[in-house]
């Protein structure tokens, strides 16, 4: 009987879902959404401007990234760590992108109404 209980306890322990340990440099999903939205807006601006002057568009994109990192008090490395972390968690990343898309759609709708 003790062996049976030990085996059951072992399997319950192995199958338990411990809380995920989030590395210290990882931003909240909400904060990462906000930053990611601005990154994508900067990339969209780059795509629009690169046909006119590629070198100027590249410089503007680099400056935009720098300004975004500065605004949110993060480094490029921290952003990349977060992107990597959330990319390894597709469910979380999907949720983040759903929210980013909703925010961008709302902003576009607001601009279209003006």
N, CA, C and O atoms as CSV, one atom per row, in Angstrom:
chain,resi,resn,atom,element,x,y,z
A,1,UNK,N,N,0.822,-1.191,0.000
A,1,UNK,CA,C,0.000,0.000,0.000
A,1,UNK,C,C,0.871,1.263,0.000
A,1,UNK,O,O,0.574,2.226,-0.707
A,2,UNK,N,N,1.952,1.252,0.800
A,2,UNK,CA,C,2.837,2.412,0.842
A,2,UNK,C,C,3.498,2.634,-0.511
A,2,UNK,O,O,3.683,3.774,-0.938
A,3,UNK,N,N,3.852,1.553,-1.179
A,3,UNK,CA,C,4.475,1.667,-2.501
A,3,UNK,C,C,3.480,2.282,-3.483
A,3,UNK,O,O,3.841,3.150,-4.277
A,4,UNK,N,N,2.230,1.829,-3.426
A,4,UNK,CA,C,1.192,2.353,-4.310
A,4,UNK,C,C,1.015,3.858,-4.082
A,4,UNK,O,O,0.964,4.629,-5.040
A,5,UNK,N,N,0.923,4.272,-2.819
A,5,UNK,CA,C,0.767,5.695,-2.507
A,5,UNK,C,C,1.991,6.496,-2.946
A,5,UNK,O,O,1.863,7.627,-3.416
A,6,UNK,N,N,3.169,5.912,-2.793
A,6,UNK,CA,C,4.396,6.586,-3.221
A,6,UNK,C,C,4.407,6.794,-4.725
A,6,UNK,O,O,4.807,7.854,-5.207
A,7,UNK,N,N,3.968,5.788,-5.465
A,7,UNK,CA,C,3.924,5.895,-6.931
A,7,UNK,C,C,2.911,6.951,-7.351
A,7,UNK,O,O,3.197,7.773,-8.221
A,8,UNK,N,N,1.734,6.934,-6.740
A,8,UNK,CA,C,0.702,7.928,-7.062
A,8,UNK,C,C,1.209,9.335,-6.730
A,8,UNK,O,O,1.043,10.260,-7.524
A,9,UNK,N,N,1.823,9.491,-5.567
A,9,UNK,CA,C,2.355,10.799,-5.176
A,9,UNK,C,C,3.431,11.265,-6.150
A,9,UNK,O,O,3.488,12.443,-6.503
A,10,UNK,N,N,4.282,10.339,-6.583
A,10,UNK,CA,C,5.334,10.673,-7.542
A,10,UNK,C,C,4.736,11.181,-8.853
A,10,UNK,O,O,5.181,12.196,-9.388
A,11,UNK,N,N,3.722,10.472,-9.373
A,11,UNK,CA,C,3.108,10.887,-10.633
A,11,UNK,C,C,2.364,12.210,-10.494
A,11,UNK,O,O,2.383,13.033,-11.409
A,12,UNK,N,N,1.717,12.413,-9.370
A,12,UNK,CA,C,1.044,13.695,-9.159
A,12,UNK,C,C,2.046,14.838,-9.110
A,12,UNK,O,O,1.796,15.917,-9.649
A,13,UNK,N,N,3.175,14.599,-8.467
A,13,UNK,CA,C,4.220,15.607,-8.392
A,13,UNK,C,C,4.780,15.910,-9.778
A,13,UNK,O,O,4.990,17.073,-10.124
A,14,UNK,N,N,5.020,14.869,-10.568
A,14,UNK,CA,C,5.586,15.044,-11.911
A,14,UNK,C,C,4.620,15.734,-12.855
A,14,UNK,O,O,5.037,16.483,-13.739
A,15,UNK,N,N,3.343,15.487,-12.672
A,15,UNK,CA,C,2.342,16.034,-13.588
A,15,UNK,C,C,1.813,17.387,-13.146
A,15,UNK,O,O,1.032,18.015,-13.861
A,16,UNK,N,N,2.227,17.835,-11.986
A,16,UNK,CA,C,1.730,19.117,-11.510
A,16,UNK,C,C,2.260,20.232,-12.400
A,16,UNK,O,O,3.304,20.093,-13.037
A,17,UNK,N,N,1.539,21.319,-12.435
A,17,UNK,CA,C,1.892,22.453,-13.281
A,17,UNK,C,C,2.437,23.568,-12.390
A,17,UNK,O,O,1.678,24.427,-11.943
A,18,UNK,N,N,3.739,23.561,-12.131
A,18,UNK,CA,C,4.296,24.598,-11.259
A,18,UNK,C,C,4.173,25.968,-11.921
A,18,UNK,O,O,4.111,26.083,-13.145
A,19,UNK,N,N,4.139,26.992,-11.091
A,19,UNK,CA,C,4.063,28.342,-11.638
A,19,UNK,C,C,5.290,28.621,-12.487
A,19,UNK,O,O,6.417,28.277,-12.130
A,20,UNK,N,N,5.036,29.243,-13.601
A,20,UNK,CA,C,6.123,29.571,-14.524
A,20,UNK,C,C,7.006,30.642,-13.892
A,20,UNK,O,O,6.514,31.643,-13.371
A,21,UNK,N,N,8.299,30.420,-13.945
A,21,UNK,CA,C,9.235,31.415,-13.431
A,21,UNK,C,C,9.593,32.355,-14.571
A,21,UNK,O,O,10.130,31.940,-15.599
A,22,UNK,N,N,9.289,33.615,-14.370
A,22,UNK,CA,C,9.537,34.620,-15.394
A,22,UNK,C,C,10.875,35.287,-15.084
A,22,UNK,O,O,11.082,35.775,-13.973
A,23,UNK,N,N,11.782,35.311,-16.058
A,23,UNK,CA,C,13.078,35.978,-15.846
A,23,UNK,C,C,12.886,37.440,-15.444
A,23,UNK,O,O,11.859,38.046,-15.751
A,24,UNK,N,N,13.876,37.998,-14.760
A,24,UNK,CA,C,13.718,39.331,-14.169
A,24,UNK,C,C,13.579,40.456,-15.190
A,24,UNK,O,O,12.923,41.453,-14.888
A,25,UNK,N,N,14.154,40.349,-16.364
A,25,UNK,CA,C,14.076,41.427,-17.356
A,25,UNK,C,C,12.821,41.375,-18.222
A,25,UNK,O,O,12.669,42.179,-19.141
A,26,UNK,N,N,11.931,40.445,-17.938
A,26,UNK,CA,C,10.747,40.293,-18.776
A,26,UNK,C,C,9.670,41.279,-18.328
A,26,UNK,O,O,9.302,41.342,-17.155
A,27,UNK,N,N,9.183,42.038,-19.292
A,27,UNK,CA,C,8.148,43.035,-19.038
A,27,UNK,C,C,6.788,42.358,-18.928
A,27,UNK,O,O,6.609,41.228,-19.382
A,28,UNK,N,N,5.844,43.047,-18.331
A,28,UNK,CA,C,4.478,42.531,-18.296
A,28,UNK,C,C,3.957,42.476,-19.732
A,28,UNK,O,O,4.468,43.160,-20.619
A,29,UNK,N,N,2.943,41.657,-19.941
A,29,UNK,CA,C,2.379,41.556,-21.287
A,29,UNK,C,C,1.854,42.904,-21.758
A,29,UNK,O,O,2.015,43.263,-22.925
A,30,UNK,N,N,1.234,43.643,-20.865
A,30,UNK,CA,C,0.680,44.952,-21.225
A,30,UNK,C,C,1.777,45.925,-21.643
A,30,UNK,O,O,1.638,46.627,-22.645
A,31,UNK,N,N,2.858,45.967,-20.885
A,31,UNK,CA,C,3.972,46.855,-21.229
A,31,UNK,C,C,4.595,46.442,-22.554
A,31,UNK,O,O,4.918,47.290,-23.386
A,32,UNK,N,N,4.764,45.139,-22.746
A,32,UNK,CA,C,5.364,44.660,-23.991
A,32,UNK,C,C,4.453,44.958,-25.174
A,32,UNK,O,O,4.939,45.281,-26.258
A,33,UNK,N,N,3.141,44.855,-24.986
A,33,UNK,CA,C,2.183,45.196,-26.051
A,33,UNK,C,C,2.376,46.640,-26.498
A,33,UNK,O,O,2.427,46.930,-27.693
A,34,UNK,N,N,2.481,47.530,-25.538
A,34,UNK,CA,C,2.623,48.958,-25.835
A,34,UNK,C,C,3.893,49.221,-26.641
A,34,UNK,O,O,3.873,49.952,-27.631
A,35,UNK,N,N,4.987,48.620,-26.208
A,35,UNK,CA,C,6.264,48.804,-26.899
A,35,UNK,C,C,6.214,48.176,-28.283
A,35,UNK,O,O,6.680,48.768,-29.256
A,36,UNK,N,N,5.655,46.992,-28.369
A,36,UNK,CA,C,5.575,46.284,-29.646
A,36,UNK,C,C,4.725,47.058,-30.652
A,36,UNK,O,O,5.033,47.086,-31.844
A,37,UNK,N,N,3.657,47.684,-30.165
A,37,UNK,CA,C,2.813,48.493,-31.046
A,37,UNK,C,C,3.626,49.643,-31.639
A,37,UNK,O,O,3.542,49.912,-32.837
A,38,UNK,N,N,4.402,50.312,-30.811
A,38,UNK,CA,C,5.216,51.426,-31.304
A,38,UNK,C,C,6.307,50.946,-32.256
A,38,UNK,O,O,6.621,51.623,-33.235
A,39,UNK,N,N,6.878,49.790,-31.974
A,39,UNK,CA,C,7.892,49.211,-32.869
A,39,UNK,C,C,7.277,48.954,-34.243
A,39,UNK,O,O,7.883,49.266,-35.267
A,40,UNK,N,N,6.079,48.386,-34.260
A,40,UNK,CA,C,5.432,48.092,-35.540
A,40,UNK,C,C,5.022,49.361,-36.282
A,40,UNK,O,O,5.055,49.392,-37.512
A,41,UNK,N,N,4.643,50.390,-35.563
A,41,UNK,CA,C,4.347,51.666,-36.221
A,41,UNK,C,C,5.614,52.246,-36.848
A,41,UNK,O,O,5.570,52.789,-37.952
A,42,UNK,N,N,6.736,52.131,-36.149
A,42,UNK,CA,C,8.018,52.604,-36.695
A,42,UNK,C,C,8.393,51.806,-37.940
A,42,UNK,O,O,8.875,52.368,-38.923
A,43,UNK,N,N,8.170,50.498,-37.894
A,43,UNK,CA,C,8.475,49.662,-39.059
A,43,UNK,C,C,7.563,49.985,-40.239
A,43,UNK,O,O,7.998,49.947,-41.390
A,44,UNK,N,N,6.308,50.298,-39.958
A,44,UNK,CA,C,5.377,50.673,-41.026
A,44,UNK,C,C,5.813,51.985,-41.676
A,44,UNK,O,O,5.746,52.129,-42.897
A,45,UNK,N,N,6.256,52.931,-40.865
A,45,UNK,CA,C,6.765,54.196,-41.394
A,45,UNK,C,C,7.981,53.953,-42.272
A,45,UNK,O,O,8.119,54.556,-43.336
A,46,UNK,N,N,8.863,53.066,-41.822
A,46,UNK,CA,C,10.038,52.695,-42.620
A,46,UNK,C,C,9.608,52.131,-43.974
A,46,UNK,O,O,10.156,52.513,-45.008
A,47,UNK,N,N,8.643,51.234,-43.969
A,47,UNK,CA,C,8.180,50.619,-45.220
A,47,UNK,C,C,7.621,51.666,-46.185
A,47,UNK,O,O,7.804,51.560,-47.398
A,48,UNK,N,N,6.944,52.669,-45.643
A,48,UNK,CA,C,6.398,53.730,-46.493
A,48,UNK,C,C,7.491,54.629,-47.062
A,48,UNK,O,O,7.386,55.096,-48.196
A,49,UNK,N,N,8.538,54.872,-46.277
A,49,UNK,CA,C,9.569,55.833,-46.664
A,49,UNK,C,C,10.748,55.238,-47.416
A,49,UNK,O,O,11.503,55.983,-48.042
A,50,UNK,N,N,10.931,53.943,-47.377
A,50,UNK,CA,C,12.137,53.350,-47.959
A,50,UNK,C,C,12.202,53.484,-49.479
A,50,UNK,O,O,13.294,53.506,-50.048
A,51,UNK,N,N,11.065,53.574,-50.134
A,51,UNK,CA,C,11.079,53.727,-51.591
A,51,UNK,C,C,11.602,55.105,-51.996
A,51,UNK,O,O,12.213,55.255,-53.054
A,52,UNK,N,N,11.363,56.100,-51.160
A,52,UNK,CA,C,11.817,57.455,-51.454
A,52,UNK,C,C,13.320,57.595,-51.240
A,52,UNK,O,O,14.042,58.085,-52.109
A,53,UNK,N,N,13.779,57.157,-50.070
A,53,UNK,CA,C,15.198,57.292,-49.722
A,53,UNK,C,C,15.534,56.227,-48.686
A,53,UNK,O,O,15.286,56.408,-47.494
A,54,UNK,N,N,16.092,55.131,-49.142
A,54,UNK,CA,C,16.348,53.979,-48.285
A,54,UNK,C,C,17.261,54.315,-47.115
A,54,UNK,O,O,16.964,53.953,-45.976
A,55,UNK,N,N,18.363,55.000,-47.379
A,55,UNK,CA,C,19.316,55.311,-46.308
A,55,UNK,C,C,18.694,56.209,-45.246
A,55,UNK,O,O,18.897,56.004,-44.049
A,56,UNK,N,N,17.947,57.190,-45.686
A,56,UNK,CA,C,17.274,58.086,-44.748
A,56,UNK,C,C,16.226,57.323,-43.934
A,56,UNK,O,O,16.079,57.553,-42.733
A,57,UNK,N,N,15.510,56.427,-44.585
A,57,UNK,CA,C,14.494,55.628,-43.900
A,57,UNK,C,C,15.131,54.715,-42.854
A,57,UNK,O,O,14.575,54.524,-41.773
A,58,UNK,N,N,16.301,54.150,-43.178
A,58,UNK,CA,C,17.011,53.286,-42.219
A,58,UNK,C,C,17.434,54.079,-40.986
A,58,UNK,O,O,17.305,53.610,-39.856
A,59,UNK,N,N,17.945,55.298,-41.225
A,59,UNK,CA,C,18.362,56.145,-40.102
A,59,UNK,C,C,17.162,56.524,-39.237
A,59,UNK,O,O,17.238,56.516,-38.009
A,60,UNK,N,N,16.058,56.853,-39.897
A,60,UNK,CA,C,14.846,57.219,-39.164
A,60,UNK,C,C,14.335,56.034,-38.335
A,60,UNK,O,O,13.883,56.215,-37.205
A,61,UNK,N,N,14.409,54.832,-38.895
A,61,UNK,CA,C,13.976,53.644,-38.162
A,61,UNK,C,C,14.860,53.409,-36.938
A,61,UNK,O,O,14.359,53.130,-35.848
A,62,UNK,N,N,16.166,53.523,-37.120
A,62,UNK,CA,C,17.098,53.347,-35.997
A,62,UNK,C,C,16.831,54.389,-34.911
A,62,UNK,O,O,16.851,54.073,-33.722
A,63,UNK,N,N,16.582,55.634,-35.325
A,63,UNK,CA,C,16.264,56.694,-34.361
A,63,UNK,C,C,14.944,56.414,-33.641
A,63,UNK,O,O,14.814,56.662,-32.442
A,64,UNK,N,N,13.976,55.898,-34.384
A,64,UNK,CA,C,12.686,55.564,-33.773
A,64,UNK,C,C,12.847,54.478,-32.720
A,64,UNK,O,O,12.293,54.575,-31.625
A,65,UNK,N,N,13.613,53.436,-33.062
A,65,UNK,CA,C,13.874,52.372,-32.086
A,65,UNK,C,C,14.537,52.949,-30.840
A,65,UNK,O,O,14.132,52.644,-29.719
A,66,UNK,N,N,15.559,53.782,-31.040
A,66,UNK,CA,C,16.271,54.391,-29.917
A,66,UNK,C,C,15.302,55.183,-29.038
A,66,UNK,O,O,15.330,55.074,-27.813
A,67,UNK,N,N,14.444,55.984,-29.681
A,67,UNK,CA,C,13.477,56.800,-28.935
A,67,UNK,C,C,12.485,55.934,-28.155
A,67,UNK,O,O,12.122,56.263,-27.026
A,68,UNK,N,N,12.053,54.836,-28.757
A,68,UNK,CA,C,11.112,53.933,-28.079
A,68,UNK,C,C,11.776,53.301,-26.864
A,68,UNK,O,O,11.191,53.260,-25.781
A,69,UNK,N,N,12.995,52.808,-27.044
A,69,UNK,CA,C,13.712,52.191,-25.923
A,69,UNK,C,C,13.926,53.205,-24.798
A,69,UNK,O,O,13.773,52.885,-23.619
A,70,UNK,N,N,14.280,54.421,-25.181
A,70,UNK,CA,C,14.515,55.473,-24.191
A,70,UNK,C,C,13.216,55.823,-23.462
A,70,UNK,O,O,13.205,55.984,-22.242
A,71,UNK,N,N,12.135,55.939,-24.211
A,71,UNK,CA,C,10.834,56.294,-23.637
A,71,UNK,C,C,10.398,55.290,-22.570
A,71,UNK,O,O,9.854,55.673,-21.535
A,72,UNK,N,N,10.638,54.018,-22.826
A,72,UNK,CA,C,10.196,52.968,-21.902
A,72,UNK,C,C,11.317,52.456,-20.994
A,72,UNK,O,O,11.159,51.454,-20.296
A,73,UNK,N,N,12.442,53.156,-21.015
A,73,UNK,CA,C,13.571,52.856,-20.126
A,73,UNK,C,C,14.048,51.409,-20.249
A,73,UNK,O,O,14.298,50.731,-19.252
A,74,UNK,N,N,14.167,50.958,-21.491
A,74,UNK,CA,C,14.695,49.616,-21.740
A,74,UNK,C,C,15.831,49.723,-22.748
A,74,UNK,O,O,16.003,50.750,-23.405
A,75,UNK,N,N,16.590,48.667,-22.858
A,75,UNK,CA,C,17.654,48.613,-23.858
A,75,UNK,C,C,17.182,47.751,-25.025
A,75,UNK,O,O,16.176,47.047,-24.933
A,76,UNK,N,N,17.925,47.822,-26.115
A,76,UNK,CA,C,17.617,46.962,-27.255
A,76,UNK,C,C,17.720,45.497,-26.833
A,76,UNK,O,O,16.928,44.656,-27.257
A,77,UNK,N,N,18.705,45.214,-25.998
A,77,UNK,CA,C,18.893,43.838,-25.511
A,77,UNK,C,C,17.678,43.368,-24.712
A,77,UNK,O,O,17.229,42.232,-24.869
A,78,UNK,N,N,17.150,44.237,-23.860
A,78,UNK,CA,C,15.965,43.886,-23.075
A,78,UNK,C,C,14.780,43.629,-23.994
A,78,UNK,O,O,14.019,42.686,-23.776
A,79,UNK,N,N,14.617,44.464,-25.022
A,79,UNK,CA,C,13.530,44.242,-25.974
A,79,UNK,C,C,13.681,42.880,-26.647
A,79,UNK,O,O,12.715,42.126,-26.762
A,80,UNK,N,N,14.893,42.572,-27.089
A,80,UNK,CA,C,15.127,41.291,-27.763
A,80,UNK,C,C,14.901,40.108,-26.821
A,80,UNK,O,O,14.381,39.074,-27.239
A,81,UNK,N,N,15.291,40.258,-25.551
A,81,UNK,CA,C,15.043,39.200,-24.563
A,81,UNK,C,C,13.547,38.963,-24.401
A,81,UNK,O,O,13.092,37.822,-24.315
A,82,UNK,N,N,12.787,40.059,-24.360
A,82,UNK,CA,C,11.340,39.941,-24.225
A,82,UNK,C,C,10.716,39.317,-25.461
A,82,UNK,O,O,9.829,38.470,-25.354
A,83,UNK,N,N,11.172,39.728,-26.619
A,83,UNK,CA,C,10.656,39.156,-27.859
A,83,UNK,C,C,10.939,37.664,-27.908
A,83,UNK,O,O,10.082,36.876,-28.309
A,84,UNK,N,N,12.123,37.282,-27.507
A,84,UNK,CA,C,12.497,35.868,-27.472
A,84,UNK,C,C,11.642,35.106,-26.458
A,84,UNK,O,O,11.144,34.020,-26.753
A,85,UNK,N,N,11.477,35.673,-25.273
A,85,UNK,CA,C,10.680,35.021,-24.224
A,85,UNK,C,C,9.247,34.790,-24.697
A,85,UNK,O,O,8.723,33.680,-24.592
A,86,UNK,N,N,8.618,35.841,-25.215
A,86,UNK,CA,C,7.228,35.703,-25.630
A,86,UNK,C,C,7.097,34.847,-26.891
A,86,UNK,O,O,6.061,34.213,-27.095
A,87,UNK,N,N,8.117,34.817,-27.729
A,87,UNK,CA,C,8.100,33.945,-28.910
A,87,UNK,C,C,8.134,32.476,-28.509
A,87,UNK,O,O,7.609,31.619,-29.219
A,88,UNK,N,N,8.748,32.193,-27.376
A,88,UNK,CA,C,8.793,30.817,-26.871
A,88,UNK,C,C,7.498,30.436,-26.162
A,88,UNK,O,O,7.318,29.283,-25.771
A,89,UNK,N,N,6.608,31.391,-26.000
A,89,UNK,CA,C,5.297,31.172,-25.379
A,89,UNK,C,C,4.219,31.619,-26.366
A,89,UNK,O,O,3.632,32.689,-26.204
A,90,UNK,N,N,3.956,30.797,-27.395
A,90,UNK,CA,C,3.068,31.212,-28.483
A,90,UNK,C,C,1.678,31.667,-28.038
A,90,UNK,O,O,1.089,32.557,-28.651
A,91,UNK,N,N,1.162,31.066,-26.986
A,91,UNK,CA,C,-0.166,31.464,-26.520
A,91,UNK,C,C,-0.143,32.912,-26.016
A,91,UNK,O,O,-1.039,33.699,-26.320
A,92,UNK,N,N,0.888,33.247,-25.248
A,92,UNK,CA,C,1.026,34.618,-24.746
A,92,UNK,C,C,1.282,35.589,-25.893
A,92,UNK,O,O,0.699,36.673,-25.939
A,93,UNK,N,N,2.156,35.195,-26.818
A,93,UNK,CA,C,2.476,36.077,-27.942
A,93,UNK,C,C,1.244,36.304,-28.815
A,93,UNK,O,O,1.017,37.413,-29.299
A,94,UNK,N,N,0.450,35.254,-29.013
A,94,UNK,CA,C,-0.789,35.399,-29.781
A,94,UNK,C,C,-1.734,36.386,-29.117
A,94,UNK,O,O,-2.359,37.205,-29.790
A,95,UNK,N,N,-1.837,36.308,-27.803
A,95,UNK,CA,C,-2.686,37.229,-27.048
A,95,UNK,C,C,-2.161,38.664,-27.180
A,95,UNK,O,O,-2.936,39.603,-27.361
A,96,UNK,N,N,-0.852,38.817,-27.090
A,96,UNK,CA,C,-0.238,40.137,-27.222
A,96,UNK,C,C,-0.536,40.724,-28.597
A,96,UNK,O,O,-0.950,41.878,-28.705
A,97,UNK,N,N,-0.325,39.932,-29.647
A,97,UNK,CA,C,-0.558,40.441,-30.999
A,97,UNK,C,C,-2.033,40.716,-31.260
A,97,UNK,O,O,-2.362,41.636,-32.010
A,98,UNK,N,N,-2.917,39.945,-30.663
A,98,UNK,CA,C,-4.350,40.228,-30.792
A,98,UNK,C,C,-4.652,41.604,-30.221
A,98,UNK,O,O,-5.376,42.390,-30.832
A,99,UNK,N,N,-4.096,41.896,-29.048
A,99,UNK,CA,C,-4.313,43.202,-28.422
A,99,UNK,C,C,-3.668,44.332,-29.218
A,99,UNK,O,O,-4.256,45.404,-29.360
A,100,UNK,N,N,-2.466,44.097,-29.735
A,100,UNK,CA,C,-1.790,45.117,-30.548
A,100,UNK,C,C,-2.627,45.420,-31.789
A,100,UNK,O,O,-2.822,46.584,-32.141
A,101,UNK,N,N,-3.114,44.388,-32.441
A,101,UNK,CA,C,-3.937,44.572,-33.642
A,101,UNK,C,C,-5.216,45.337,-33.316
A,101,UNK,O,O,-5.628,46.211,-34.078
A,102,UNK,N,N,-5.843,45.014,-32.192
A,102,UNK,CA,C,-7.052,45.736,-31.782
A,102,UNK,C,C,-6.747,47.215,-31.547
A,102,UNK,O,O,-7.514,48.084,-31.960
A,103,UNK,N,N,-5.627,47.498,-30.883
A,103,UNK,CA,C,-5.247,48.886,-30.614
A,103,UNK,C,C,-4.976,49.647,-31.910
A,103,UNK,O,O,-5.410,50.787,-32.073
A,104,UNK,N,N,-4.255,49.008,-32.828
A,104,UNK,CA,C,-3.946,49.660,-34.103
A,104,UNK,C,C,-5.211,49.884,-34.926
A,104,UNK,O,O,-5.357,50.919,-35.576
A,105,UNK,N,N,-6.114,48.927,-34.898
A,105,UNK,CA,C,-7.380,49.057,-35.623
A,105,UNK,C,C,-8.203,50.203,-35.049
A,105,UNK,O,O,-8.801,50.976,-35.797
A,106,UNK,N,N,-8.235,50.314,-33.735
A,106,UNK,CA,C,-8.961,51.401,-33.077
A,106,UNK,C,C,-8.347,52.750,-33.441
A,106,UNK,O,O,-9.067,53.703,-33.739
A,107,UNK,N,N,-7.029,52.829,-33.416
A,107,UNK,CA,C,-6.356,54.083,-33.776
A,107,UNK,C,C,-6.644,54.467,-35.222
A,107,UNK,O,O,-6.896,55.635,-35.520
A,108,UNK,N,N,-6.609,53.496,-36.109
A,108,UNK,CA,C,-6.875,53.786,-37.522
A,108,UNK,C,C,-8.311,54.254,-37.703
A,108,UNK,O,O,-8.574,55.198,-38.448
A,109,UNK,N,N,-9.231,53.597,-37.026
A,109,UNK,CA,C,-10.636,53.981,-37.113
A,109,UNK,C,C,-10.833,55.410,-36.624
A,109,UNK,O,O,-11.586,56.179,-37.222
A,110,UNK,N,N,-10.160,55.759,-35.544
A,110,UNK,CA,C,-10.243,57.117,-35.002
A,110,UNK,C,C,-9.686,58.129,-35.998
A,110,UNK,O,O,-10.273,59.191,-36.205
A,111,UNK,N,N,-8.555,57.798,-36.614
A,111,UNK,CA,C,-7.954,58.703,-37.602
A,111,UNK,C,C,-8.830,58.838,-38.844
A,111,UNK,O,O,-8.934,59.922,-39.418
A,112,UNK,N,N,-9.455,57.744,-39.257
A,112,UNK,CA,C,-10.324,57.779,-40.436
A,112,UNK,C,C,-11.555,58.648,-40.210
A,112,UNK,O,O,-12.087,59.231,-41.154
A,113,UNK,N,N,-12.005,58.737,-38.968
A,113,UNK,CA,C,-13.194,59.529,-38.651
A,113,UNK,C,C,-12.900,61.024,-38.582
A,113,UNK,O,O,-13.820,61.841,-38.623
A,114,UNK,N,N,-11.630,61.381,-38.478
A,114,UNK,CA,C,-11.275,62.807,-38.346
A,114,UNK,C,C,-11.256,63.501,-39.672
A,114,UNK,O,O,-10.978,64.699,-39.737
